[in-house]
Amino acid sequence: MRIRCNRCGKTATIQSSTQISDEFKQLYCCCTNPLCGHTFVMDLAFSHTLSPSAVDIPSEALERIRGASRGELRGMFKSLYPEMQQAR
């Protein structure tokens, strides 16, 4: 991750960090420009999921998915995501 100093625009380095929660971290940064020398704190926060993690799927569901035929899988996904059905 590249951090930029908000005073001079040069690269800054993360000197340390504090984990506030599972989804929020504070980054303690220092500008690498010797003429600036700005030290500052930036917040790093989780925003949203783009693709769900497989670890969130219950093990019973994973076993059912692994043992299903293509037709059964198609039916499962159609029932979960009816808006994704395409007109054929």
NUDREN-857587 format. One record per residue (C-alpha): z, y, x negated; residue number from 1; chain. Coordinates in pm, whole numbers, plus 50000, padded with zeros to 5 digits. Each point is the difference from the previous one (the first is absolute). Last residue first. Layout:
residues N
<figu><z>Z</z><y>Y</y><x>X</x><seza>NUM</seza><vomi>A</vomi></figu>
...
This chain:
residues 88
<figu><z>47720</z><y>48200</y><x>53333</x><seza>88</seza><vomi>A</vomi></figu>
<figu><z>50246</z><y>50278</y><x>50077</x><seza>87</seza><vomi>A</vomi></figu>
<figu><z>50252</z><y>50026</y><x>49720</x><seza>86</seza><vomi>A</vomi></figu>
<figu><z>50364</z><y>49912</y><x>50039</x><seza>85</seza><vomi>A</vomi></figu>
<figu><z>50218</z><y>50227</y><x>49785</x><seza>84</seza><vomi>A</vomi></figu>
<figu><z>50171</z><y>50162</y><x>50302</x><seza>83</seza><vomi>A</vomi></figu>
<figu><z>50140</z><y>49658</y><x>50099</x><seza>82</seza><vomi>A</vomi></figu>
<figu><z>50207</z><y>49985</y><x>49681</x><seza>81</seza><vomi>A</vomi></figu>
<figu><z>50277</z><y>49742</y><x>50036</x><seza>80</seza><vomi>A</vomi></figu>
<figu><z>49824</z><y>49785</y><x>50263</x><seza>79</seza><vomi>A</vomi></figu>
<figu><z>49671</z><y>50020</y><x>49811</x><seza>78</seza><vomi>A</vomi></figu>
<figu><z>50183</z><y>49913</y><x>49677</x><seza>77</seza><vomi>A</vomi></figu>
<figu><z>50148</z><y>49683</y><x>50145</x><seza>76</seza><vomi>A</vomi></figu>
<figu><z>49670</z><y>49896</y><x>50161</x><seza>75</seza><vomi>A</vomi></figu>
<figu><z>49809</z><y>50043</y><x>49674</x><seza>74</seza><vomi>A</vomi></figu>
<figu><z>50267</z><y>49798</y><x>49819</x><seza>73</seza><vomi>A</vomi></figu>
<figu><z>49967</z><y>49717</y><x>50253</x><seza>72</seza><vomi>A</vomi></figu>
<figu><z>49623</z><y>50000</y><x>49958</x><seza>71</seza><vomi>A</vomi></figu>
<figu><z>50030</z><y>49996</y><x>49621</x><seza>70</seza><vomi>A</vomi></figu>
<figu><z>50238</z><y>49704</y><x>50018</x><seza>69</seza><vomi>A</vomi></figu>
<figu><z>50374</z><y>50050</y><x>49968</x><seza>68</seza><vomi>A</vomi></figu>
<figu><z>50232</z><y>49833</y><x>49749</x><seza>67</seza><vomi>A</vomi></figu>
<figu><z>50041</z><y>50300</y><x>49769</x><seza>66</seza><vomi>A</vomi></figu>
<figu><z>50051</z><y>50235</y><x>50295</x><seza>65</seza><vomi>A</vomi></figu>
<figu><z>50272</z><y>49781</y><x>50154</x><seza>64</seza><vomi>A</vomi></figu>
<figu><z>50176</z><y>49972</y><x>49663</x><seza>63</seza><vomi>A</vomi></figu>
<figu><z>49982</z><y>50378</y><x>49955</x><seza>62</seza><vomi>A</vomi></figu>
<figu><z>50143</z><y>50054</y><x>50349</x><seza>61</seza><vomi>A</vomi></figu>
<figu><z>50297</z><y>49776</y><x>49929</x><seza>60</seza><vomi>A</vomi></figu>
<figu><z>50058</z><y>50180</y><x>49666</x><seza>59</seza><vomi>A</vomi></figu>
<figu><z>50033</z><y>50337</y><x>50179</x><seza>58</seza><vomi>A</vomi></figu>
<figu><z>49740</z><y>50256</y><x>49884</x><seza>57</seza><vomi>A</vomi></figu>
<figu><z>50160</z><y>50297</y><x>49822</x><seza>56</seza><vomi>A</vomi></figu>
<figu><z>49948</z><y>49839</y><x>49658</x><seza>55</seza><vomi>A</vomi></figu>
<figu><z>49626</z><y>50013</y><x>50065</x><seza>54</seza><vomi>A</vomi></figu>
<figu><z>50015</z><y>50377</y><x>49970</x><seza>53</seza><vomi>A</vomi></figu>
<figu><z>49825</z><y>50214</y><x>50257</x><seza>52</seza><vomi>A</vomi></figu>
<figu><z>49691</z><y>50196</y><x>49899</x><seza>51</seza><vomi>A</vomi></figu>
<figu><z>49990</z><y>50378</y><x>50002</x><seza>50</seza><vomi>A</vomi></figu>
<figu><z>50375</z><y>50057</y><x>50030</x><seza>49</seza><vomi>A</vomi></figu>
<figu><z>50144</z><y>50349</y><x>50027</x><seza>48</seza><vomi>A</vomi></figu>
<figu><z>50156</z><y>50288</y><x>49806</x><seza>47</seza><vomi>A</vomi></figu>
<figu><z>50248</z><y>49873</y><x>49742</x><seza>46</seza><vomi>A</vomi></figu>
<figu><z>50159</z><y>50292</y><x>49818</x><seza>45</seza><vomi>A</vomi></figu>
<figu><z>49994</z><y>50141</y><x>49648</x><seza>44</seza><vomi>A</vomi></figu>
<figu><z>50189</z><y>50327</y><x>49962</x><seza>43</seza><vomi>A</vomi></figu>
<figu><z>49947</z><y>50222</y><x>49699</x><seza>42</seza><vomi>A</vomi></figu>
<figu><z>50273</z><y>50154</y><x>49785</x><seza>41</seza><vomi>A</vomi></figu>
<figu><z>49931</z><y>50267</y><x>49741</x><seza>40</seza><vomi>A</vomi></figu>
<figu><z>50002</z><y>50093</y><x>49633</x><seza>39</seza><vomi>A</vomi></figu>
<figu><z>49764</z><y>50277</y><x>49888</x><seza>38</seza><vomi>A</vomi></figu>
<figu><z>49936</z><y>50010</y><x>49626</x><seza>37</seza><vomi>A</vomi></figu>
<figu><z>49718</z><y>50255</y><x>50037</x><seza>36</seza><vomi>A</vomi></figu>
<figu><z>49879</z><y>50089</y><x>49648</x><seza>35</seza><vomi>A</vomi></figu>
<figu><z>50077</z><y>49646</y><x>49883</x><seza>34</seza><vomi>A</vomi></figu>
<figu><z>49765</z><y>49856</y><x>50267</x><seza>33</seza><vomi>A</vomi></figu>
<figu><z>50131</z><y>49647</y><x>50062</x><seza>32</seza><vomi>A</vomi></figu>
<figu><z>50171</z><y>50103</y><x>50325</x><seza>31</seza><vomi>A</vomi></figu>
<figu><z>50319</z><y>49805</y><x>50070</x><seza>30</seza><vomi>A</vomi></figu>
<figu><z>50069</z><y>49787</y><x>50305</x><seza>29</seza><vomi>A</vomi></figu>
<figu><z>50296</z><y>49849</y><x>50185</x><seza>28</seza><vomi>A</vomi></figu>
<figu><z>49858</z><y>49778</y><x>50273</x><seza>27</seza><vomi>A</vomi></figu>
<figu><z>50197</z><y>49955</y><x>50324</x><seza>26</seza><vomi>A</vomi></figu>
<figu><z>49936</z><y>49678</y><x>50193</x><seza>25</seza><vomi>A</vomi></figu>
<figu><z>49966</z><y>49923</y><x>50371</x><seza>24</seza><vomi>A</vomi></figu>
<figu><z>49890</z><y>49686</y><x>50188</x><seza>23</seza><vomi>A</vomi></figu>
<figu><z>50258</z><y>49742</y><x>49894</x><seza>22</seza><vomi>A</vomi></figu>
<figu><z>50260</z><y>50279</y><x>49981</x><seza>21</seza><vomi>A</vomi></figu>
<figu><z>50112</z><y>50273</y><x>49759</x><seza>20</seza><vomi>A</vomi></figu>
<figu><z>49859</z><y>49835</y><x>49687</x><seza>19</seza><vomi>A</vomi></figu>
<figu><z>50063</z><y>50254</y><x>49723</x><seza>18</seza><vomi>A</vomi></figu>
<figu><z>49741</z><y>50064</y><x>49733</x><seza>17</seza><vomi>A</vomi></figu>
<figu><z>49973</z><y>50080</y><x>49632</x><seza>16</seza><vomi>A</vomi></figu>
<figu><z>49790</z><y>50196</y><x>49751</x><seza>15</seza><vomi>A</vomi></figu>
<figu><z>49679</z><y>50001</y><x>50205</x><seza>14</seza><vomi>A</vomi></figu>
<figu><z>49741</z><y>50177</y><x>49789</x><seza>13</seza><vomi>A</vomi></figu>
<figu><z>49809</z><y>50315</y><x>50086</x><seza>12</seza><vomi>A</vomi></figu>
<figu><z>49630</z><y>50070</y><x>49962</x><seza>11</seza><vomi>A</vomi></figu>
<figu><z>49888</z><y>50363</y><x>50007</x><seza>10</seza><vomi>A</vomi></figu>
<figu><z>49964</z><y>50209</y><x>50315</x><seza>9</seza><vomi>A</vomi></figu>
<figu><z>50201</z><y>50298</y><x>49869</x><seza>8</seza><vomi>A</vomi></figu>
<figu><z>50275</z><y>50044</y><x>50260</x><seza>7</seza><vomi>A</vomi></figu>
<figu><z>49952</z><y>49698</y><x>50231</x><seza>6</seza><vomi>A</vomi></figu>
<figu><z>50009</z><y>49764</y><x>49704</x><seza>5</seza><vomi>A</vomi></figu>
<figu><z>49774</z><y>49705</y><x>50067</x><seza>4</seza><vomi>A</vomi></figu>
<figu><z>50109</z><y>49638</y><x>50031</x><seza>3</seza><vomi>A</vomi></figu>
<figu><z>49753</z><y>49718</y><x>49938</x><seza>2</seza><vomi>A</vomi></figu>
<figu><z>50091</z><y>49659</y><x>50135</x><seza>1</seza><vomi>A</vomi></figu>
